[in-house]
Amino acid sequence: MNILFFLTPKSEVAYINCDDTLSEALEKMESHHYAAVPLLNHQGKYMGTLTEGDLLWGLKNLYDSQKDMRRIRIAEIPRRQDNQPVLADAAMEDLLEKVINQNFVPVLDDHRCFIGIITRKDVIRYLCKKRQPSGVPSV
């Protein structure tokens, strides 16, 4: 099965640019109600995953005042762990291996540019539908 069947395209994904400020990242994450988002550079390359925890500990450990937050670039915030990406032509087994441990899997093209995400929820939905005998209504 082609993993792109599950893809949420980049145009529909909330992400943060490395040059965004801490304040901009907080606003975007709050407005979308996300605890983790992909982090991209200006060339569209996937740089990692930014989490609420990364922001919290970055604030605590690096900066003293609210005024500083307007000058802080997201690339300066240390991240604890990044969601591991897959290439667009990855095998389903590779996707499943990652989606077990991640809420979303970033998808990269041949140039390692971010093209979207695959969510754990979409994969589970697909597997549940596939497992369901025909003619039996879903719950």
Sequence and secondary structure as in RCSB ss.txt:
>XXXX:A:sequence
MNILFFLTPKSEVAYINCDDTLSEALEKMESHHYAAVPLLNHQGKYMGTLTEGDLLWGLKNLYDSQKDMRRIRIA
EIPRRQDNQPVLADAAMEDLLEKVINQNFVPVLDDHRCFIGIITRKDVIRYLCKKRQPSGVPSV
>XXXX:A:secstr
  GGGG EEGGGS  EETTSBHHHHHHHHHHHT SEEEEE TT BEEEEEEHHHHHHHHHHH   HHHHTT BGG
GS  S     EETT  HHHHHHHHTT SEEEEE TTSBEEEEEEHHHHHHHHHHHHS TT    
